[in-house]
Amino acid sequence: MEGGKNKKGKGKQPERVEKDDIFESEVEAMDEEQVDRNGGQCAELTAVDMEANIAIIRADLKSMVSEVKSELGIFRDSIRDDLKRELTDIREEIQHKLGEVASDLKATTERLCEAESRIADMEECSVDFKEALSQSLQAQERLQLKLTDLEARSRRNNVRIYGITEGAEENNIQQFIAKMIKEELQPLASVELGIQRCHRALGPKPPREAQPRSVVVYFQEFKTKELVLHSAWKKREIYYGERRIYFDHDYPAETLVKRKAYARIRRLLREKGIRFQTPPPAKLRVFFDSGPVTYESAAAAEEDLKKRGFSLERESTAASGFMEKTRKNTWQRAAKTASTMASTQASTQSHQERIKERLRSFQRP
């Protein structure tokens, strides 16, 4: 029976299984529907939350943007204030520097104007001084000519003898010269020479090999001096020992310089065989075929000889060179406007009058 029951039980079990399967399937279906409903509700809840979150984020972004804008505005205002402050400082500094430059430029302009006025005054004074110096030089030249003439007149009774050996006179040069003249110049052997003074040229004694110093002889009478000179020139060659001696006038130093300027001309005339003379004080007389010509200076003689076809280079003397330099080294006036010409001329005339009055005070009647 149990076996039968077991068989009956075993036979009914599949039906229960099918019922359970159906129930489970129904439950699953119900669960799926419920899940679908819950999922839809979750989806609806998620979208709402997302919109809320987006709104919050948007609000945060707006607040952030407003904060950034406010901060940027504050930063911009601060930068603007700083730039204004810096530009104001720079402008003030530039204005200060420009003020200093303007003041310096004004001071420089004033100093330049003062310097120009001083230079103009100096130029005017230099012109006046140059004119005064020219007048002084001319006066000095006239005085020098007069002084040279007086010195030459004081030496008119002197004879200068060149070539006598140093020490030949021993202790009495006056007696030695008188004896030598009477021995060498026979026409004067019985003539009373009347030598008042006799001495060597002033200066240190030269070495033995050098040219000896000349001897200056002062005669009491001018006629005796001229007689001695003409006798010596007539004899031409006079020797004392092995040396040839020369007799000549006793000229001042200035006259000797002028006569020395004729040396090259005299040498040229000797080479050409042209007769000439050197009359005192410093002239040159040349006897050309067309007639004698007398020159007052070496420059005039050189110029005339060049015109006559003689080749001779000119040598400027110290005086002419100084005058040429004085003429070349002249001041040049600065350019002036027409407004200052009248005042300049007036000041020039006043300067000239003052200088002339000062020079007249030194002039003797």
C-alpha positions in Angstrom: 0.0 0.0 0.0 2.9 2.1 0.8 4.2 1.2 -2.5 1.0 2.2 -4.0 0.9 5.4 -2.1 4.5 6.1 -3.1 3.5 5.5 -6.6 0.5 7.8 -6.2 2.8 10.4 -4.6 5.3 10.2 -7.3 2.7 10.4 -9.8 1.3 13.8 -8.4 4.6 15.6 -7.9 5.0 17.0 -11.5 1.7 18.8 -11.2 2.9 20.6 -8.1 6.1 21.5 -9.9 4.2 23.0 -12.8 2.2 25.0 -10.4 5.2 26.3 -8.7 6.8 27.2 -12.0 3.7 29.1 -13.0 3.6 30.9 -9.7 7.2 31.7 -10.0 6.8 33.0 -13.5 3.9 35.1 -12.5 5.9 36.4 -9.5 8.8 37.2 -11.9 6.5 38.9 -14.2 5.0 41.0 -11.4 8.5 41.7 -10.2 9.6 42.8 -13.7 6.6 45.1 -14.0 7.3 46.5 -10.5 11.0 47.0 -11.4 9.9 48.7 -14.6 7.7 51.0 -12.7 10.4 51.6 -10.1 13.0 52.2 -12.8 10.8 54.7 -14.5 10.2 56.4 -11.3 14.0 56.4 -10.6 14.6 57.8 -14.1 12.0 60.5 -13.4 13.7 61.3 -10.1 17.2 61.3 -11.7 16.2 63.9 -14.4 14.7 66.1 -11.7 17.8 65.9 -9.6 20.0 66.6 -12.6 17.9 69.7 -13.5 18.2 70.8 -9.9 21.9 70.2 -9.9 22.3 72.0 -13.2 20.4 74.9 -11.8 22.6 74.9 -8.7 25.7 74.7 -10.9 24.4 77.5 -13.1 23.7 79.6 -10.1 27.2 78.9 -8.7 28.7 79.8 -12.1 26.7 83.0 -12.2 27.8 83.9 -8.7 31.4 82.9 -9.6 31.2 85.0 -12.8 29.9 88.0 -10.8 32.6 87.5 -8.2 35.3 87.3 -11.0 33.8 90.4 -12.6 33.8 92.3 -9.4 37.4 91.2 -8.6 38.4 92.1 -12.2 36.8 95.5 -11.8 38.6 96.0 -8.5 41.9 94.9 -10.1 41.3 97.1 -13.1 40.6 100.1 -10.9 43.7 99.4 -8.9 45.8 99.1 -12.0 44.2 102.3 -13.4 45.0 104.1 -10.2 48.6 102.8 -10.2 49.0 103.8 -13.8 47.6 107.2 -13.2 49.9 107.7 -10.2 52.9 106.5 -12.2 52.0 108.7 -15.2 51.5 111.7 -12.9 54.9 111.1 -11.3 56.5 110.7 -14.7 54.8 113.9 -16.0 55.9 115.8 -13.0 59.5 114.5 -13.3 59.5 115.3 -17.0 58.2 118.8 -16.4 60.8 119.3 -13.7 63.6 118.1 -16.0 62.2 120.3 -18.8 62.2 123.2 -16.4 65.8 122.6 -15.5 66.8 122.2 -19.2 64.9 125.4 -20.0 66.7 127.3 -17.2 70.1 125.8 -18.3 69.4 126.8 -21.9 68.4 130.3 -20.8 71.6 130.6 -18.7 73.6 129.3 -21.6 72.0 131.7 -24.0 72.7 134.6 -21.7 76.4 133.5 -21.4 76.6 133.0 -25.1 75.2 136.5 -25.7 77.7 137.9 -23.2 80.6 136.0 -24.8 79.5 137.3 -28.2 79.4 140.8 -26.9 82.8 140.4 -25.3 84.3 138.9 -28.5 82.8 141.8 -30.5 84.4 144.2 -28.0 87.7 142.4 -28.2 87.6 142.4 -32.0 87.0 146.1 -32.0 89.7 146.7 -29.5 92.1 144.5 -31.5 91.4 146.6 -34.6 92.2 149.7 -32.6 95.2 148.1 -31.0 96.4 147.0 -34.4 96.1 150.5 -35.8 97.9 151.9 -32.7 100.6 149.3 -33.1 101.0 150.1 -36.7 101.4 153.8 -35.8 103.8 152.9 -33.0 105.8 150.7 -35.4 106.0 153.5 -37.9 107.0 156.0 -35.2 109.6 153.5 -33.9 111.0 153.0 -37.4 111.4 156.8 -37.8 113.0 157.0 -34.4 115.3 154.1 -35.3 116.3 155.8 -38.5 117.1 158.9 -36.6 119.0 157.0 -33.9 121.0 155.1 -36.5 121.8 158.4 -38.3 123.0 159.9 -35.0 125.1 156.8 -34.3 126.5 156.9 -37.8 127.4 160.6 -37.4 129.1 159.8 -34.1 131.2 157.2 -36.0 132.1 159.5 -38.9 135.7 159.9 -37.7 136.2 156.1 -37.1 137.9 153.6 -39.3 137.5 149.9 -38.8 140.4 147.6 -39.8 139.7 143.9 -40.4 142.1 141.0 -40.4 144.8 142.0 -37.9 145.9 139.0 -35.9 144.9 138.8 -32.2 147.8 139.8 -30.0 149.9 141.4 -32.7 149.4 144.8 -31.1 151.0 143.5 -27.8 150.3 146.1 -25.1 150.0 149.4 -27.1 147.5 149.1 -29.9 147.4 152.8 -30.7 151.1 152.9 -31.4 150.9 149.7 -33.3 148.2 150.9 -35.6 149.9 154.3 -36.3 153.1 152.5 -37.2 151.3 150.0 -39.4 149.4 152.7 -41.3 152.6 154.8 -42.0 154.5 151.7 -43.1 151.8 150.3 -45.4 150.4 153.6 -46.7 153.5 155.5 -47.9 151.7 158.8 -48.7 150.8 159.0 -45.0 154.4 158.5 -43.7 154.9 162.1 -42.9 151.3 163.0 -42.0 150.2 163.5 -38.4 147.4 161.0 -38.0 146.0 162.4 -34.8 144.6 159.1 -33.5 142.6 159.8 -30.3 141.4 156.3 -29.4 142.1 152.8 -30.7 140.7 149.4 -29.5 139.5 146.0 -30.5 135.8 145.5 -31.2 133.9 144.8 -28.0 133.3 141.2 -27.5 135.0 138.0 -26.2 138.3 137.1 -27.6 137.8 134.4 -30.3 139.8 131.2 -30.6 143.1 131.2 -32.5 141.7 129.6 -35.6 138.7 131.9 -35.8 138.4 135.3 -37.5 140.1 138.0 -35.4 138.2 140.9 -34.0 138.3 144.1 -35.9 140.1 147.2 -34.7 138.3 150.6 -34.3 140.4 153.7 -34.8 139.1 157.1 -33.9 140.8 160.1 -35.7 140.7 163.6 -34.5 139.9 165.1 -37.9 137.5 163.8 -40.5 139.9 164.7 -43.3 142.7 162.5 -41.9 140.2 159.6 -41.7 139.1 160.1 -45.3 142.8 160.3 -46.4 143.6 157.0 -44.7 140.6 155.3 -46.3 141.2 156.5 -49.8 144.9 155.6 -49.6 144.0 152.1 -48.4 141.4 151.7 -51.1 143.8 153.0 -53.7 146.5 150.4 -52.8 143.7 147.7 -52.8 145.8 144.8 -51.3 147.4 145.4 -47.9 148.9 142.5 -45.9 150.2 142.3 -42.4 152.1 139.1 -42.1 150.2 136.4 -44.0 146.8 138.0 -43.5 145.2 140.5 -45.8 143.7 143.4 -44.0 140.8 145.7 -45.0 139.9 149.3 -44.2 136.3 150.5 -44.1 134.0 152.9 -42.4 132.7 152.2 -39.0 129.0 151.6 -39.6 126.3 151.0 -37.0 124.9 147.5 -36.6 121.7 148.3 -38.5 123.6 149.7 -41.4 125.9 146.6 -41.5 122.8 144.4 -41.8 121.4 146.5 -44.7 124.8 146.5 -46.4 125.1 142.7 -45.9 121.9 142.3 -47.8 123.7 143.4 -50.9 126.3 140.6 -50.7 124.6 138.3 -53.2 124.0 141.2 -55.6 127.6 142.3 -55.4 128.7 138.8 -56.1 126.5 138.6 -59.1 127.7 141.9 -60.4 131.3 140.8 -60.0 130.6 137.7 -62.0 129.0 139.7 -64.8 131.8 142.3 -64.7 129.6 145.2 -63.9 131.1 148.0 -61.9 129.3 149.1 -58.7 129.8 151.2 -55.5 128.3 151.1 -52.0 128.0 154.7 -50.9 127.1 155.2 -47.2 125.1 154.6 -45.3 123.5 151.6 -47.1 123.0 152.2 -50.8 124.1 150.5 -54.0 125.2 152.3 -57.2 125.5 150.2 -60.3 127.1 151.5 -63.5 125.1 150.0 -66.3 125.8 150.7 -70.0 122.7 152.9 -70.0 124.0 154.9 -67.0 124.4 154.6 -63.2 121.5 153.6 -61.1 121.4 154.1 -57.3 119.3 151.8 -55.1 118.1 152.6 -51.6 117.6 149.0 -50.5 118.5 145.4 -51.5 114.8 144.6 -52.3 114.6 147.5 -54.8 117.9 146.4 -56.4 116.8 142.8 -56.7 113.5 143.8 -58.3 115.2 146.0 -60.9 117.8 143.4 -61.7 115.1 140.8 -62.3 113.4 143.2 -64.7 116.8 143.6 -66.5 117.0 139.8 -67.0 119.3 138.8 -64.1 118.4 135.6 -62.3 118.5 136.3 -58.6 116.4 134.8 -55.8 115.1 137.3 -53.2 116.0 136.9 -49.5 113.7 138.7 -47.2 115.3 140.6 -44.3 114.2 140.2 -40.7 112.4 143.6 -40.7 110.4 142.9 -43.9 109.6 139.4 -42.7 108.3 140.9 -39.4 106.2 143.4 -41.3 104.8 140.8 -43.6 103.9 138.6 -40.7 102.3 141.6 -39.0 100.2 142.2 -42.1 99.2 138.6 -42.5 98.3 138.0 -38.9 95.3 140.2 -39.0 92.0 139.9 -37.1 88.8 139.2 -39.1 85.7 140.8 -37.7 82.7 138.6 -37.0 79.6 139.0 -39.1 77.2 141.6 -37.6 73.6 142.5 -38.2 72.6 145.9 -39.5 71.2 146.9 -36.1 74.6 146.7 -34.4 76.7 148.4 -37.2 75.9 151.9 -36.0 76.9 151.2 -32.4 80.0 149.3 -33.5 81.1 152.2 -35.7 80.5 154.7 -32.9 82.5 152.5 -30.4 85.3 152.1 -32.9 85.6 155.8 -33.5 85.6 156.5 -29.7 88.3 153.8 -29.2 90.4 155.4 -32.0 90.0 158.9 -30.6 91.1 157.7 -27.1 94.1 155.8 -28.5 95.1 158.8 -30.6 94.8 161.1 -27.6 96.9 158.7 -25.6 99.5 158.6 -28.3 99.6 162.4 -28.7 100.3 162.6 -24.9 103.6 160.8 -25.6 104.5 162.9 -28.6 107.0 165.6 -28.0 106.5 169.0 -29.6 
